[in-house]
Every structure is written in C-alpha cells, then in structure tokens.
Amino acid sequence: LATRDVVDNARDAKDLGVDALFVFPPQGMMDVSTAWNPSQYPEVWVDMLNSIAREVDLPMITHPTASGSSPLFGQGMPLDATLRFCRDVPNIAGWKMLYPYPGYRVVAEALRSLDQPVAVMGALATFFHEYHTM
C-alpha cells in the first residue's frame, strides 16, 4: 500500500472506534520487504508512521520486521533503527519483540531507557517471563 492508502485505512479504523493501530513496515513490494535496510533508510517507515500519526493521532503497536538484520536481532529491527523509530514517532506505544533471546534482552533494555514509555511485547511464549523481570 502507498502511504496515502495506509493513512486512509487508519482513518477508517479510527472512525470505527479503535483505540490503537497495529503497524507493519511497508511489505507489499518484494524488493522493499526483502531488501530494505531500516538502519540506512529509516525514512521509509518513519515517514509513513508520522503521516498516520498526523492524521489520526492514535497509539501504535509495531510489528517491526526487517530482512536479514543480523544473528543478534534475527527477523526484528536492528537496535539503531528501533531506537530511531521510537524517538522519531511519538505515537509508538508498543514494540513487538521478534528477536532471538540475546537480541530480545538488548532491545528490551534499550526500550526501557527511552524518555517515553514503549511497552515491550514478547512475541514468543518462551519469553513470557521477560514481561515481569524487566
């Protein structure tokens, strides 16, 4: 979807009474979803998220997938991109954790150090204990 389409969908959701949005990086085009480097080109998603935020001003929960990030971060966003998104988009209220355990710990600790609260949302049941210990 183009940014305009995503904003229209978010506006429709708000009109239906949703309390928050569950957002994904652009994924419709194979070249974007498999080759996009979020550390090098964060504006690909930052611009889209801020367009949504300006239009509907709802909290956002992320599904931050990234292709070929690193062994530490697996299919999740690398740390520098994660922090950039959270700092540049104040509507981000939750970060779904798609990381192997060592990366999960690194990202969770970094999210907890931000000035604004961003909920750490474990995607894997094996990390359930992390909800209460961090």
N, C-alpha and C positions, 0 to 999 in steps of 0.2 A: 504494500500500500504506500502511496505517496503521503507526505506529511499532511496535506490537506485532508485526505481521506481518514487518516488516523484521528485528526482533530475533530472531524465530523462525527466519527464513531464515539469519541469521548464525550462530545456534546450530547449525543443521543443517549448515552449511558447516564449522564448527569440528569438529563430531563426525565429519565425513568426512575431516578431516585437513588442511584448507587452512592455509597459512602466513600469509595476509593476505586482506583484503577489498578489493574494488574498489567504491567507493561513489559514488552519484549523489545530487544534491538531489532532493527529492520531485518526481515527474514524472507521476503518474497522472492528476491532475486538470488540465485545460487551464487553468483560472484560476490555479492555483498555478504551473505551469511557464511560463506566458507573462506573468504579471503580477507575480510575486513580486519584491520588491526586497530582495536579500540584505544591502545596506548598512543599510536601515531596519529590517528584521525578520530579523536573523541567527538568532534563536532557532528559526526554522522548521527549519533544518538542524542547528544546534548541538545542540539538544535530542535530535534523532534520533540523531546520531552519538554523543553521550555515553551514550545509552541502550544502543546497540550495544556501546560500549566497556566499560561496566559489566558487561554480561552475558557477553561473550566475550573481552575483552581481547586483541584481535589488531591488528596494524598495519593501517592503512587507506591505500589509494591512492585519490585523489579523481578524479572526472570533473566538475569544477566549472563546469557550465554556468549561465549567467544570461541572461535575456531582456533585450535592449535595454540592455546595460550602458553602453557608450559607444564612440565610434570607436577610442579607445585600447585598450580591452580586448575589443572585439568580442563574441563569444559567451561569453567567460570571465568569471569573477567579478571584480568591481572590486577594486582593491588593498586598500581598507579592510576589505572583507568577507573577502578572502583571509587577511589577517593575523589578523583576529578568529578565523576558523575554526581556523587553525593554533595560535594561542595558547590557545584555549578547549578544544580537543580534542587532548590529548597523543598520541593514537594515530595521528594523521595523520603518515604517513611519506613520502608521495609526492604531488606536485601535478602533475596532467596539465596541460600548457600549451596552452590553446585560444585564444591571443591573436595578433593581428597583431604583426609584428616589434617595433615600438616598445613595445607593452604587454608583450610577452614579456620584453624587457630589464628593464623596470621591475619586473615581478613576480618575475623570477628573482633580481635583486639584492636585493629585499626579503626573499625566502625565505631567501637565504643569510645574511641579517643576524639571523635568529631565534636564540634561545638553543638550541632543539632542532633537530636535523637534519631537513630536509624535502627529499627528492630532487626535483629539477627534471626533469620528464619531458616532453620535447618530443613533441608530437602530430603535427607536420608534418615530413616528411623534409627540407624546405628549411632547417630549423633544426638539423640534425644537428650542425653544427659547434659549436653552443652547448653541447653536452654537455661538451666538453673545454675550452672557453675561459673558463667562468665558475666 
